[in-house]
Amino acid sequence: MKDNGKRARIVLVAPVVMALAACATPQVEVATPTVAVPVEWAQTDPAPISTDLTQYWTLLGDPLLAEFVEQAIVENRDLAVSAARLDQARASLVQARAGYLPSVSGSGSVSRDVGDFARNGVQFSLGADASWEADIFGQISGSVRAAEADLASSGYSLADLQRLVVGQVAIATVNARATAQQLEIARSTLAFQDDNLQIARWRNQAGLVSSLDVEQARTQRAQTAASIPLLESSLTSTANAISTLIGEPPGRVLDEIMATEPAPVPDPEMLMGFEAPAEVLQRRPDVRAAEASLIASSARIGVARAQLLPLVRLTGSIGTGQANLGNLFDILSGSLFGSVSQLIFDGGRTQAQVDSAEAGARASLASWEQTILNALEDVESAAVDQRTADERVEINFEGLDAASNSALLARSQYQAGLTDFRTLLSAENQLLSARNSLVSAQADRATAFVRLTQALGGGWASAEYDFPMPVAVEDQADRNSE
């Protein structure tokens, strides 16, 4: 009779499960951005780019910069934190997929009776319980889909962080090189100004000039000398920032940078053109991470809505009676039970969860759209920066040549007594300014190259961080058009 009761319950539950499966709700659609992506760039002509930008820092031809970047990829602590979060997302996906499978637990006990009517020997018992939830309305599959999208988002976020860290290290190294050059310029200029001060003193002692020349020479020298500690402080600060980015204590980087090397010179032919905006957006990891976040948020809407629908669960158990080891399995008993539960009233809590999920999806959509706009802005601005930086370098080369000739002539004429000291001071100040301006322009040119390659999505290896999306937005758009 007991077995017949079990069969009756199974027979009654099976049609209910089938009927609920027939009523399963469709998957929640993923919204598409409303941002109008232009067909062409406003500031440059699109053309296929032949240069691989994955390791663009090697194209600058600076071994020390390449060493710092490659060390940062391995040792940067922010990247380590992001990598750990990626592992968390991967573990969360495993947990979500486990919802498809039944959960099974076992139990056992050992006892011994005492007293006049006690059974002889030690008594044992074993048991097992199992439960399984039917994924009829997509609560489990929606959670899996959200976890898959979270994993993709975490992967692309890690890739985007690497893109940003690589750029930070490269730009900081370029700036440090420029500061080291300007420090060397200031020190060499100070040596010339020491000579000028000595000449002015000799001429004043000889009665050829007034003490005004001496005081002007002292003023000029003091201004240059005052700039040296400021440059040293700036160089130390930048070098220490690089040390932090590459995951080591301060010290070594400053020593390496002090070996005054010019800022790297990028090849202008490398980025003569690049893909259309839509193709660049597809290569940007931050845009793809925002897309994955929207997919995850949309999947959670379905999970929240499924809580308003019936829940079907099957549970079962099997166990032995208490007996000694010899006849432990002589008596086995078990049960199988199917249940259906439906939420009737919870004060609006579940509906509020649905509303919250829908709001989260709207926020993710807006974030994706903002990321697209930021990416387009990055490329357009960086393209102009690169073009103008090249022009500035050429102009500053001409200015430095003119300032060098002017300073040479002014020094010769002053020593010969053909001009006053104010003319010499003006010429040498212009030379100092021209030398610093050229160094700044060269650093800006290298920085513009880094920013443009960053904007184009360079600096990360797609094979390492490329996670397939659970639902492609393009596919969803095709379904919507149908």
C-alpha positions in Angstrom: 0.0 0.0 0.0 2.8 2.4 0.8 4.4 1.8 -2.7 1.1 2.4 -4.4 0.8 5.7 -2.6 4.2 6.8 -3.9 3.3 5.8 -7.5 0.0 7.8 -7.2 1.9 10.9 -6.1 4.3 10.7 -9.0 1.4 10.2 -11.5 -0.4 13.2 -10.1 2.7 15.5 -10.2 3.9 14.6 -13.7 1.0 16.1 -15.7 1.3 19.3 -13.6 5.0 19.6 -14.5 4.3 19.1 -18.1 1.5 21.7 -18.1 3.7 24.3 -16.4 6.5 23.7 -18.9 4.1 24.5 -21.7 3.5 27.9 -20.1 7.2 28.8 -19.7 7.9 32.5 -20.2 10.2 33.6 -23.1 13.7 34.9 -22.5 13.9 38.6 -21.7 15.1 40.7 -24.6 18.2 42.7 -24.5 17.8 46.4 -25.3 20.0 48.0 -28.0 21.7 51.4 -27.6 20.1 54.4 -29.1 23.5 56.2 -29.8 24.0 56.9 -33.5 27.4 55.5 -34.2 28.8 57.5 -37.2 29.9 55.7 -40.3 33.1 57.7 -40.6 35.3 59.7 -38.3 35.0 63.5 -38.2 38.7 64.2 -37.8 40.4 61.5 -39.8 39.9 59.3 -42.8 39.2 55.7 -42.0 41.5 53.1 -43.5 42.5 49.6 -42.6 45.2 49.6 -40.0 48.0 47.1 -40.7 49.9 47.5 -37.5 49.1 45.1 -34.6 48.3 47.3 -31.6 48.2 44.5 -29.0 51.7 45.4 -27.8 51.9 48.9 -29.2 54.5 50.0 -26.6 57.1 48.0 -28.5 56.6 50.2 -31.5 58.1 53.2 -29.6 61.5 51.6 -29.6 62.3 52.3 -25.9 63.6 49.2 -24.2 63.2 50.7 -20.7 59.6 51.7 -21.4 58.8 48.2 -22.7 60.4 46.6 -19.6 58.2 48.7 -17.3 55.0 48.0 -19.2 55.6 44.2 -19.3 56.5 44.2 -15.6 53.3 46.1 -14.8 51.2 43.5 -16.7 52.5 40.9 -14.4 53.0 42.7 -11.1 50.5 45.6 -11.0 48.3 45.1 -7.9 45.2 46.6 -9.4 45.4 44.1 -12.1 45.8 41.4 -9.5 42.6 42.5 -7.8 40.7 42.5 -11.1 42.1 39.0 -11.9 40.8 37.8 -8.5 37.4 39.2 -9.3 37.5 37.4 -12.6 38.1 34.1 -10.7 35.1 35.0 -8.5 32.9 35.5 -11.5 34.1 32.1 -12.9 33.2 30.4 -9.6 29.8 32.1 -9.5 29.1 30.7 -13.0 29.9 27.2 -11.7 27.5 27.8 -8.8 24.8 28.9 -11.1 25.2 26.0 -13.4 25.0 23.6 -10.4 21.3 24.7 -10.2 20.5 22.4 -13.1 21.6 19.3 -11.1 20.0 17.7 -8.1 21.5 18.2 -4.7 22.3 15.0 -2.8 23.3 14.7 0.9 24.1 11.6 2.9 23.8 10.8 6.6 24.8 8.1 9.0 24.5 7.2 12.6 26.0 4.8 15.1 24.2 3.9 18.4 24.3 1.3 21.2 21.4 0.5 23.4 21.8 0.1 27.2 19.3 -1.3 29.7 17.5 -4.5 30.4 15.8 -4.6 27.0 18.8 -3.3 25.0 19.7 -4.9 21.6 23.0 -6.6 21.5 25.8 -4.9 19.6 26.3 -1.6 17.9 23.5 -0.4 15.7 24.2 1.4 12.4 22.0 3.4 9.9 22.6 5.1 6.6 20.5 7.5 4.6 20.5 9.8 1.6 18.3 12.8 0.6 18.0 14.4 -2.8 16.1 17.4 -4.2 15.8 18.9 -7.6 14.2 22.1 -8.8 12.7 22.1 -12.3 13.8 25.0 -14.4 10.4 25.6 -16.0 10.2 29.4 -16.0 13.9 30.1 -16.5 14.9 31.0 -13.0 18.0 28.8 -13.1 18.8 29.3 -16.8 18.4 33.1 -16.3 20.8 33.0 -13.4 23.3 31.0 -15.5 22.9 33.5 -18.4 23.5 36.4 -15.9 26.6 34.6 -14.5 28.0 34.0 -18.0 27.5 37.7 -18.8 29.1 38.7 -15.5 32.1 36.5 -16.4 32.4 38.1 -19.8 32.1 41.6 -18.2 34.8 40.7 -15.6 37.1 39.5 -18.3 36.7 42.6 -20.5 37.0 44.8 -17.4 40.3 43.1 -16.6 41.4 43.7 -20.2 40.3 47.3 -20.1 42.2 47.8 -16.8 45.3 46.4 -18.5 44.8 48.8 -21.4 44.6 51.7 -19.0 47.6 50.6 -16.8 49.7 50.0 -19.9 48.9 53.5 -21.0 49.6 55.0 -17.6 53.1 53.3 -17.4 54.0 54.4 -21.0 52.9 58.0 -20.5 54.5 58.2 -17.1 57.8 56.9 -18.6 57.6 59.4 -21.4 57.0 62.3 -19.0 59.8 61.1 -16.7 62.2 61.0 -19.7 61.1 64.5 -20.6 61.6 65.8 -17.1 65.1 64.2 -16.9 66.0 65.9 -20.1 64.7 69.3 -18.9 66.7 68.8 -15.7 69.8 68.2 -17.7 69.1 71.3 -19.8 68.7 73.4 -16.6 72.0 72.1 -15.2 73.9 72.8 -18.4 72.2 76.2 -18.7 73.2 77.0 -15.1 76.9 76.3 -16.1 76.6 78.9 -18.9 75.0 81.4 -16.6 77.8 80.9 -14.1 80.2 82.0 -16.9 78.0 85.0 -17.7 78.0 86.1 -14.1 81.8 85.8 -13.9 82.2 87.8 -17.2 79.8 90.5 -15.9 81.8 90.8 -12.7 85.1 91.1 -14.6 83.7 93.8 -16.9 82.3 95.6 -13.9 85.6 95.5 -12.1 87.3 96.8 -15.2 84.8 99.7 -15.3 83.3 98.7 -18.6 79.8 98.0 -17.3 77.8 99.0 -14.3 76.8 96.7 -11.5 73.4 96.4 -13.2 74.8 93.7 -15.5 76.0 91.8 -12.4 72.7 91.9 -10.7 70.8 90.9 -13.9 73.2 87.9 -14.2 72.6 87.0 -10.6 68.9 87.1 -11.1 69.0 84.9 -14.2 71.2 82.4 -12.5 69.0 82.3 -9.4 65.9 81.7 -11.5 67.5 78.8 -13.3 68.9 77.3 -10.1 65.5 77.5 -8.5 63.9 75.4 -11.3 66.3 72.5 -10.7 64.9 71.4 -7.3 61.4 71.6 -8.7 62.4 69.4 -11.7 64.1 66.9 -9.3 61.0 66.7 -7.2 58.7 66.2 -10.3 61.1 63.5 -11.6 61.2 61.7 -8.3 57.4 61.8 -8.0 56.9 60.4 -11.5 59.5 57.7 -11.1 57.9 56.6 -7.8 54.5 56.5 -9.5 56.0 54.2 -12.1 57.4 52.0 -9.4 53.9 51.6 -7.9 52.4 50.8 -11.2 55.0 48.1 -11.9 54.7 46.7 -8.4 58.0 47.5 -6.8 59.3 49.9 -4.1 60.7 53.3 -5.2 64.4 53.6 -6.1 65.4 51.5 -9.1 63.1 53.3 -11.6 64.5 56.7 -10.7 68.1 55.4 -11.2 67.1 54.0 -14.6 65.4 57.2 -15.7 68.3 59.4 -14.7 70.3 57.9 -17.6 68.9 60.8 -19.7 67.4 59.4 -22.8 65.2 61.4 -25.2 61.5 60.7 -25.4 60.7 57.8 -27.8 59.8 58.8 -31.4 56.8 57.0 -32.8 56.8 56.2 -36.5 54.2 58.5 -38.1 53.4 55.9 -40.7 52.1 53.4 -38.1 48.7 55.1 -37.6 48.0 56.8 -40.9 44.5 55.4 -40.8 42.3 53.1 -38.8 39.0 51.3 -39.0 35.5 52.8 -39.1 34.0 53.7 -35.7 31.9 50.5 -35.4 34.9 48.3 -35.8 36.9 50.3 -33.3 34.1 50.0 -30.8 34.1 46.3 -31.2 37.8 46.1 -30.2 37.4 48.3 -27.2 37.2 46.1 -24.0 35.4 48.8 -22.0 32.6 48.9 -24.6 32.3 45.1 -24.6 32.3 45.0 -20.8 29.4 47.4 -20.7 27.6 45.3 -23.3 28.0 42.2 -21.1 26.8 44.1 -18.1 23.6 44.9 -19.9 23.1 41.3 -20.9 23.5 40.3 -17.2 21.1 42.9 -16.0 18.5 41.9 -18.6 18.9 38.2 -17.5 18.2 39.2 -13.9 14.9 40.6 -15.0 13.8 37.2 -16.1 15.1 35.7 -12.8 13.1 38.2 -10.8 9.9 37.6 -12.9 10.2 33.8 -12.5 9.8 34.2 -8.7 6.2 35.3 -9.4 5.5 32.0 -11.1 5.0 28.5 -9.7 8.0 26.6 -8.4 8.2 22.8 -9.0 10.4 20.7 -6.8 11.1 17.0 -6.5 12.5 15.6 -3.3 13.3 12.1 -2.3 15.0 10.1 0.4 16.2 6.6 1.1 17.6 5.0 4.2 18.2 1.9 6.3 16.8 1.0 9.6 19.0 0.6 12.6 20.8 -2.7 12.5 24.1 -4.2 12.9 26.6 -4.4 10.0 25.6 -7.9 9.0 22.0 -7.0 8.2 22.3 -3.3 7.7 20.8 -3.4 4.2 18.0 -5.9 4.9 15.5 -3.2 5.4 15.4 -0.2 3.0 12.8 2.5 3.0 12.4 5.6 0.9 10.1 8.3 -0.4 9.7 10.5 -3.5 7.7 13.7 -3.3 6.8 16.3 -5.9 5.5 19.7 -4.9 4.3 22.9 -6.6 4.3 26.2 -4.8 3.0 29.5 -5.9 3.6 32.9 -4.4 0.3 34.5 -3.3 1.2 37.5 -1.2 4.5 38.9 0.1 3.6 42.6 0.4 5.0 43.5 -3.0 8.5 42.4 -2.2 9.0 40.2 -5.3 7.4 42.8 -7.6 9.8 45.3 -6.2 12.7 43.0 -7.1 11.4 42.9 -10.7 11.1 46.7 -10.7 14.7 46.9 -9.3 16.0 44.5 -12.0 14.3 46.5 -14.7 15.8 49.8 -13.4 19.2 48.1 -13.2 18.9 47.1 -16.9 18.0 50.7 -17.8 21.1 51.9 -15.9 23.3 49.3 -17.7 21.9 50.5 -21.0 22.7 54.1 -20.2 26.2 53.1 -19.0 26.8 51.2 -22.3 25.7 54.2 -24.3 27.9 56.5 -22.3 30.9 54.2 -22.8 30.3 54.3 -26.6 30.2 58.1 -26.5 33.4 58.2 -24.4 35.2 55.8 -26.8 34.2 57.9 -29.8 35.4 61.1 -28.0 38.7 59.4 -27.1 39.5 58.5 -30.7 38.5 61.9 -32.2 40.4 63.9 -29.6 43.5 61.6 -29.7 43.6 61.8 -33.5 43.8 65.6 -33.4 46.4 65.5 -30.6 48.6 63.3 -32.7 48.4 65.5 -35.8 49.0 68.7 -33.9 51.8 67.2 -31.8 53.7 66.3 -35.0 53.3 69.8 -36.2 54.5 71.3 -32.9 57.7 69.2 -33.0 58.6 70.5 -36.5 57.9 74.1 -35.5 59.9 73.8 -32.3 62.9 72.3 -34.1 63.0 75.5 -36.2 62.6 77.7 -33.2 65.4 75.9 -31.4 67.7 76.4 -34.4 67.0 80.1 -34.5 67.4 80.5 -30.7 70.7 78.7 -30.7 72.1 81.0 -33.4 70.7 84.1 -31.6 72.3 83.1 -28.3 75.7 82.3 -30.0 75.7 85.7 -31.7 74.6 87.6 -28.5 77.4 85.9 -26.4 80.0 86.8 -29.0 78.9 90.4 -29.3 78.7 90.9 -25.6 82.2 89.5 -25.0 83.4 91.9 -27.7 81.5 94.8 -26.1 79.2 95.3 -29.1 75.9 94.7 -27.2 74.5 95.1 -23.7 73.9 92.4 -21.2 70.2 92.6 -21.5 70.4 91.4 -25.1 72.5 88.4 -24.0 70.0 87.6 -21.2 67.1 87.7 -23.6 68.8 85.5 -26.1 69.8 82.9 -23.6 66.3 82.9 -22.0 64.8 82.3 -25.4 67.3 79.4 -26.0 66.4 77.8 -22.7 62.7 78.2 -23.5 63.2 76.7 -27.0 65.1 73.7 -25.7 62.4 73.0 -23.0 59.6 73.5 -25.6 61.1 71.0 -28.0 61.4 68.4 -25.2 57.8 69.0 -24.2 56.6 68.7 -27.8 58.5 65.5 -28.3 57.0 64.1 -25.1 53.6 65.2 -26.2 54.0 63.5 -29.6 54.9 60.2 -27.9 52.0 60.7 -25.4 49.6 61.4 -28.2 50.7 58.1 -29.9 50.0 56.2 -26.7 46.6 57.9 -26.2 45.6 57.2 -29.8 46.5 53.5 -29.7 44.7 53.3 -26.3 41.6 54.8 -27.9 41.7 52.4 -30.8 41.6 49.5 -28.3 45.3 48.6 -28.2 47.1 47.2 -25.2 45.3 43.9 -24.5 45.4 40.4 -25.9 41.9 39.4 -27.1 42.9 35.7 -27.1 43.5 35.9 -23.3 40.4 37.9 -22.3 37.9 37.3 -25.0 34.8 35.6 -23.5 31.8 34.7 -25.6 28.6 36.6 -24.8 25.6 34.4 -23.8 23.5 36.5 -26.2 24.8 38.8 -28.9 23.1 42.1 -29.2 23.3 41.9 -32.9 21.4 38.6 -32.8 18.8 40.1 -30.5 18.3 43.0 -32.8 17.8 40.6 -35.7 15.1 38.8 -33.6 13.4 42.1 -32.8 13.3 43.1 -36.5 11.7 39.8 -37.3 
